[in-house]
Amino acid sequence: MKNNLLIFTFSFLTFPTFCWAQSAPDFKELLDSAMVRDSDLKMQMTQNKLTDLDGHKLKDIFLPTLEVSGQVGYLNATTRLTSPEINLAPFINIPEGSFNNNLNVSGFSGIAKADAKMLLYSGGKVKYLKKAIEEKKISEDILLEKTKDDVVANISKAYDQLALIHQSKKVLDESKKRLDINRKTADKALGYGLITPYDHKKIELAQATLNAKMVEYEGKKELLLTQLYILTGINKERLRMIDPVLSPVEILSSEKGIEERAEVRALEHGITAADYKIKAERTWMIPKVQLMASAYYIGLYGSRVKTSENVIPAVPALGYEGAKLDWRPTNVNILPLLTAGVGFKWEIFDGKEGKHAEETAKVGKEVLQNKKEDALKKLTLNLANNQTNYDIATAQITLKAKEKELAKNALVQAEKEFRYGMSKSSQLIDAENDLEVVELEYQNALFNQRRAGIELMRSTQELDITKLY
């Protein structure tokens, strides 16, 4: 009983997973998988991270910085001291250079320093650069929309091509059924002497031609499955289960204009970013203010301070020879030595470097404006062209549907005449081929109309997959 319960529980838990693994992926699953795997989209998103980093770097510019440095080494310094003339007549008169001396300081020195700085005011440059980066980020996010639309268009094309192949297979299957029936009729007619062996061979040739088309179909299908596998990463076993059907796309009048295209909106934000960049470069003439503080430590170890001559003069009358300075302190330390205050930097004349940077930013804005003007012209023509292509493709569907109806009627008539010996097999095969060609052309017309519809929707950035699948 317990074993049966465990088996039932395991089956219940694994059954949904098994069923999902064996189900055909719908278009949304294909699209979601492609969005994750698309190389162009991933590359663009990775590049956009650099703009995010620039934004974070700019935010941190007002944070204080602390720098610690140190130095240890051997110090040996000598200075020459020359005494000036001292004339206090009539009491004292000491000529210049009477007490010249060399003072030597030697020992091991240690120096440590800590500097802290914090920007208080950048002249407005940081504020404008921050806004410029924000506009740039918006521009890059908008361009992601275009890349995502490209992914949708690619997946949609591959999916519809697979549907076209499937529909072609159904057309070939119907042709095969009819040829099999007509082959039996031809066999009987040949036995009764109603048709010649040559007419009978034509039926066999038609069947061989159809079989070759079947092989071609399998090759094209395998190629499309491989393409979808590369784009989505979904295994081919599940992709083989897809059985899509082509249907016309009905597009209502556009609610947006070409101004809504991602390229145009991205350029508009780029121009705004260029305006802020110009303002940022214009702040070169405004003083910058920062808070500064420093702490020093100076130490001298194993030191010796000595002079080459007497610092206490000799007294010959008393037999005193004088004394030189020869001091060996244990250590000498200066700690702490602190400085703190506010400093500013005002570039009154910088060799026109700031002016050149401002002019460069203005040229960059002008380039973006020219690109926008050119884009509007091309997108206007693109919209008109896509509208024309859509109208023509939609009309072709109506035309091919009518041709298919006429071809079906012609085949029915040809089959009747062949069955009663009123026509040759060549007329039947021609009618069969005409119907097959027209049915395939009808499916191609559906495929072309869907492609034209997608491009028309993309013309005004209104691509909506709910209208397609």
C-alpha positions in Angstrom: 0.0 0.0 0.0 2.8 2.4 1.0 4.7 1.5 -2.3 1.6 2.3 -4.3 1.2 5.6 -2.5 4.8 6.5 -3.2 4.5 5.6 -6.9 1.3 7.7 -7.2 2.9 10.7 -5.4 6.0 10.6 -7.6 3.9 10.3 -10.8 1.7 13.2 -9.7 4.7 15.4 -9.1 6.7 14.6 -12.2 3.7 14.4 -14.6 3.4 18.2 -15.1 7.1 18.5 -15.8 7.0 15.7 -18.3 4.0 17.1 -20.0 5.6 20.6 -20.3 8.8 19.1 -21.6 6.8 17.3 -24.4 4.5 20.3 -25.2 5.2 22.6 -28.2 6.5 26.0 -27.3 4.2 28.9 -28.2 5.5 32.1 -29.8 5.8 33.9 -26.4 8.1 31.2 -25.1 10.2 31.4 -28.2 10.4 35.2 -28.0 11.3 35.2 -24.3 14.0 32.7 -24.8 15.4 34.6 -27.8 15.4 37.9 -25.7 17.7 36.2 -23.2 20.0 34.7 -25.8 20.3 37.5 -28.4 23.9 38.6 -28.7 23.2 42.1 -29.9 20.8 42.8 -27.1 23.2 41.4 -24.5 26.1 43.4 -26.0 24.1 46.6 -25.9 22.9 46.1 -22.3 26.5 45.4 -21.3 27.7 48.6 -23.0 24.9 50.6 -21.2 26.4 49.5 -17.9 29.3 51.9 -18.6 26.9 54.8 -18.5 25.5 53.6 -15.2 29.1 53.5 -13.9 29.7 57.0 -15.1 26.6 58.1 -13.2 27.7 56.4 -10.0 31.2 58.0 -10.3 29.7 61.4 -10.7 27.6 61.0 -7.6 30.7 60.1 -5.6 32.6 63.1 -6.6 31.5 65.0 -3.5 32.5 62.3 -1.1 35.7 63.1 0.9 38.9 61.5 0.0 41.7 60.4 2.4 45.2 59.8 1.3 47.9 58.5 3.6 51.6 58.5 2.7 54.9 57.8 4.5 58.6 57.8 4.1 61.6 56.3 6.0 65.2 56.9 5.1 68.6 58.1 6.2 69.0 61.9 6.5 72.3 63.7 6.2 72.2 67.5 5.8 74.8 70.2 6.2 74.2 74.0 6.2 76.7 76.8 6.1 76.2 79.5 8.6 77.9 82.9 7.9 77.8 85.4 10.7 77.1 89.0 9.8 79.0 92.1 10.8 78.2 93.4 14.2 79.3 97.0 14.8 78.2 98.5 18.1 81.1 101.1 18.3 82.6 102.1 20.5 81.6 99.0 22.6 81.9 96.1 20.2 82.9 95.5 16.6 82.7 92.0 15.2 83.7 91.7 11.5 81.6 89.6 9.1 82.5 86.0 9.1 84.1 85.9 12.4 81.9 83.1 13.6 81.3 81.0 10.4 80.2 77.5 11.1 78.9 74.3 9.4 75.9 72.7 11.0 75.4 69.0 10.2 72.3 67.0 11.0 72.4 63.2 10.4 70.2 60.2 11.4 67.3 58.1 10.3 64.1 60.1 9.5 60.5 59.1 9.4 57.7 61.2 7.9 54.0 60.3 7.8 51.2 62.4 6.2 47.4 62.1 5.9 45.5 64.4 3.5 41.7 64.7 3.4 39.9 66.6 0.7 36.2 67.1 -0.1 34.8 69.1 -3.0 32.3 71.7 -1.8 31.4 73.5 -5.0 32.2 72.5 -8.6 31.0 75.6 -10.2 27.8 73.8 -11.4 29.8 71.4 -13.7 28.8 68.2 -11.8 25.1 69.2 -11.8 25.0 69.6 -15.5 27.1 66.5 -16.2 24.8 64.5 -14.0 21.8 65.6 -16.1 23.7 64.9 -19.3 24.3 61.3 -18.1 20.7 60.9 -17.2 19.6 61.9 -20.7 22.2 59.6 -22.2 20.9 56.8 -20.1 17.3 57.4 -21.3 18.6 57.5 -24.9 20.3 54.1 -24.5 17.2 52.6 -22.9 15.1 53.8 -25.9 17.5 52.2 -28.4 17.0 48.9 -26.5 13.4 49.1 -27.7 14.6 49.0 -31.3 16.9 46.1 -30.6 14.1 44.2 -29.0 11.9 44.9 -32.0 14.6 43.4 -34.2 14.5 40.3 -32.1 10.7 40.1 -32.4 11.0 40.5 -36.2 13.7 37.8 -36.5 11.8 35.3 -34.4 8.5 36.1 -36.1 10.1 35.6 -39.5 11.6 32.2 -38.5 8.3 31.2 -36.9 6.3 32.2 -40.0 8.8 30.5 -42.3 8.2 27.3 -40.3 4.4 27.8 -40.7 4.9 28.3 -44.4 6.9 25.0 -44.6 4.1 23.3 -42.7 1.4 24.6 -45.0 3.5 23.6 -48.0 3.7 20.1 -46.6 -0.1 20.0 -46.3 -0.4 21.2 -49.9 2.0 18.5 -51.0 0.2 15.8 -49.0 -3.1 16.8 -50.7 -1.4 16.6 -54.1 0.0 13.2 -53.2 -3.5 11.9 -52.2 -5.0 13.1 -55.5 -2.1 11.6 -57.5 -2.5 8.3 -55.8 -6.2 8.2 -56.7 -5.4 9.3 -60.3 -2.7 6.7 -60.4 -5.2 3.9 -59.7 -7.5 5.4 -62.3 -4.6 5.5 -64.8 -3.8 1.8 -64.0 -7.3 0.8 -64.9 -7.4 3.0 -68.0 -4.1 1.5 -69.2 -5.5 -2.0 -68.7 -8.6 -1.1 -70.8 -6.5 0.5 -73.4 -8.0 3.9 -72.8 -4.6 5.6 -72.4 -1.2 5.0 -73.8 1.8 3.8 -71.7 3.3 7.2 -72.3 0.4 8.9 -70.6 0.7 6.4 -67.8 4.4 7.3 -67.4 3.5 10.9 -67.0 1.6 10.1 -63.9 4.6 8.2 -62.5 6.8 11.2 -63.3 4.5 13.5 -61.5 4.6 11.2 -58.4 8.4 11.2 -58.6 8.5 14.9 -58.8 6.3 15.2 -55.8 8.5 12.9 -53.8 11.5 15.1 -54.6 9.6 18.1 -53.3 8.9 16.1 -50.1 12.7 15.6 -49.6 13.3 19.3 -50.3 10.6 20.2 -47.7 12.3 18.0 -45.0 15.6 19.8 -45.7 14.1 23.2 -45.4 12.2 22.2 -42.2 15.4 20.9 -40.6 17.2 24.1 -41.4 14.5 26.3 -39.9 14.4 24.1 -36.7 18.2 24.6 -36.4 17.8 28.3 -36.8 15.1 28.4 -34.1 17.3 26.3 -31.8 20.2 28.7 -32.2 18.0 31.7 -31.6 16.1 30.3 -28.6 18.0 27.4 -27.2 14.9 25.2 -27.1 15.6 21.6 -28.1 14.5 20.5 -31.5 12.2 17.7 -30.2 9.9 20.4 -28.8 10.4 22.6 -31.8 9.3 19.8 -34.1 5.9 19.8 -32.3 5.1 23.3 -33.5 2.3 23.3 -36.0 1.7 27.0 -36.8 -0.9 28.4 -39.3 -0.5 31.5 -41.3 -3.2 34.1 -41.2 -3.4 37.7 -42.6 -2.5 40.6 -40.3 -5.1 43.3 -40.0 -3.5 46.7 -39.2 -5.7 49.6 -38.3 -4.5 53.2 -39.0 -1.4 54.2 -37.1 -2.0 56.0 -33.8 1.6 57.3 -33.7 3.9 59.1 -36.1 7.5 58.6 -37.1 8.4 60.9 -34.2 7.7 57.9 -31.9 10.4 55.8 -33.6 13.2 54.8 -31.1 15.9 56.4 -33.2 14.2 59.8 -33.2 13.4 59.8 -29.5 16.9 58.6 -28.7 18.4 61.5 -30.7 16.1 64.0 -29.0 17.4 62.9 -25.6 21.0 62.9 -27.0 20.5 66.5 -28.0 19.2 67.4 -24.6 22.3 65.7 -23.1 24.5 67.7 -25.4 22.9 70.9 -24.1 23.8 70.0 -20.6 27.3 69.1 -21.7 27.7 72.6 -23.2 26.5 74.1 -19.9 29.0 71.9 -18.0 31.9 73.0 -20.2 30.9 76.6 -19.8 31.6 76.5 -16.0 35.4 76.5 -16.6 35.4 80.2 -15.5 33.6 79.7 -12.2 35.8 79.1 -9.1 35.8 75.6 -7.6 35.9 75.2 -3.8 37.1 72.3 -1.6 37.7 71.6 2.0 41.2 70.4 2.9 42.8 69.0 6.1 46.3 67.5 6.7 48.1 65.8 9.6 51.9 65.3 9.6 54.3 63.4 11.8 58.1 64.0 11.6 60.6 61.9 13.5 64.4 61.7 13.7 66.0 58.6 15.2 69.6 57.9 16.1 70.4 61.4 15.2 73.4 63.6 15.6 73.7 67.4 15.4 77.2 68.9 15.3 79.1 71.9 14.1 82.5 72.2 12.5 83.5 75.2 14.7 83.0 76.3 18.2 79.7 77.6 19.2 81.1 78.7 22.5 84.1 80.9 21.9 87.5 80.2 23.5 88.8 82.2 26.4 92.6 82.1 26.2 93.1 84.1 29.4 91.4 81.3 31.3 92.8 78.5 29.2 89.3 77.7 27.8 89.5 76.3 24.3 85.7 76.7 23.5 83.2 74.1 22.6 81.6 72.7 19.4 78.1 71.5 19.3 77.8 67.7 19.3 74.4 66.7 20.4 73.1 63.1 20.1 69.4 63.2 21.1 67.5 59.9 21.5 64.8 61.0 19.1 63.2 64.1 17.8 59.4 64.0 17.1 57.0 66.6 15.8 53.4 65.3 16.3 50.8 66.3 15.4 51.3 69.0 12.9 47.8 69.9 11.7 46.5 72.1 8.9 42.9 72.6 7.9 41.0 75.1 5.8 39.1 75.9 2.6 40.8 76.3 -0.7 39.6 77.4 -4.1 40.8 77.2 -7.7 39.9 79.9 -10.2 41.2 79.5 -13.7 41.2 83.1 -14.9 42.9 82.1 -18.1 43.4 78.5 -19.1 44.8 79.0 -22.6 41.3 78.8 -24.0 41.1 75.1 -23.1 37.7 75.5 -21.5 36.4 77.5 -24.5 37.6 74.8 -26.9 35.8 72.2 -24.9 32.6 74.2 -25.0 32.9 74.6 -28.8 33.5 70.9 -29.2 30.3 70.2 -27.2 28.4 72.6 -29.5 29.6 70.8 -32.6 28.6 67.4 -31.0 25.0 68.8 -30.6 25.0 70.1 -34.2 25.9 66.6 -35.4 23.0 65.1 -33.4 20.6 67.6 -34.8 21.7 66.8 -38.4 21.3 63.1 -37.7 17.8 63.7 -36.4 16.8 65.7 -39.5 18.2 63.0 -41.8 16.4 60.3 -39.8 13.1 62.1 -40.1 13.4 62.2 -43.9 14.4 58.6 -44.2 11.7 57.4 -41.8 9.0 59.4 -43.6 9.9 57.6 -46.8 10.2 54.3 -45.0 6.6 54.7 -43.6 5.2 55.5 -47.1 7.1 52.6 -48.6 5.9 50.1 -45.9 2.3 51.3 -46.2 2.5 50.7 -50.0 4.0 47.2 -49.5 1.4 46.3 -47.0 -1.5 47.4 -49.3 0.0 45.5 -52.2 0.6 42.4 -50.1 -3.0 42.5 -48.7 -4.3 42.8 -52.3 -2.2 39.8 -53.4 -3.9 37.6 -50.8 -7.3 38.4 -52.3 -5.9 37.7 -55.8 -4.3 34.4 -54.9 -7.4 33.2 -53.1 -9.4 33.8 -56.3 -6.7 32.0 -58.4 -6.8 29.1 -55.9 -10.6 28.8 -56.3 -10.3 28.8 -60.1 -7.5 26.2 -60.0 -9.5 23.9 -57.8 -12.5 24.0 -60.2 -10.2 23.4 -63.1 -8.7 20.4 -61.4 -12.1 18.9 -60.6 -13.1 19.3 -64.3 -9.8 17.8 -65.5 -10.2 14.8 -63.1 -13.7 14.1 -64.5 -12.5 14.3 -68.1 -9.5 12.0 -67.4 -11.7 9.5 -65.6 -14.1 9.2 -68.5 -11.2 9.2 -71.1 -12.1 12.6 -72.5 -8.6 14.1 -71.9 -5.0 13.0 -71.6 -2.9 12.6 -68.5 -0.9 15.7 -69.4 -3.9 17.9 -69.0 -4.6 16.4 -65.6 -1.0 16.8 -64.4 -1.0 20.4 -65.7 -4.2 21.1 -63.7 -2.7 19.4 -60.6 0.5 21.5 -60.9 -1.4 24.7 -61.4 -3.4 24.1 -58.2 -0.2 23.2 -56.3 1.6 26.3 -57.5 -1.4 28.6 -56.7 -1.8 27.1 -53.2 1.8 27.6 -52.5 1.7 31.2 -53.9 -1.3 31.8 -51.6 0.7 30.7 -48.6 3.6 32.9 -49.7 1.2 35.8 -50.1 0.2 35.3 -46.5 3.8 35.2 -45.4 4.7 38.3 -47.3 1.7 40.2 -46.0 2.7 39.4 -42.4 6.2 40.6 -43.1 4.9 43.8 -44.6 2.5 44.3 -41.6 5.4 43.9 -39.1 7.5 46.5 -41.0 4.5 48.8 -41.1 4.0 48.6 -37.4 7.7 49.1 -36.8 7.6 52.3 -38.9 5.8 54.1 -36.1 7.2 52.0 -33.2 3.8 50.2 -32.8 4.9 46.5 -33.1 2.3 44.5 -31.2 2.7 40.7 -31.3 -0.9 40.2 -30.0 -2.0 41.2 -33.6 0.2 38.4 -35.0 -0.1 35.4 -32.6 
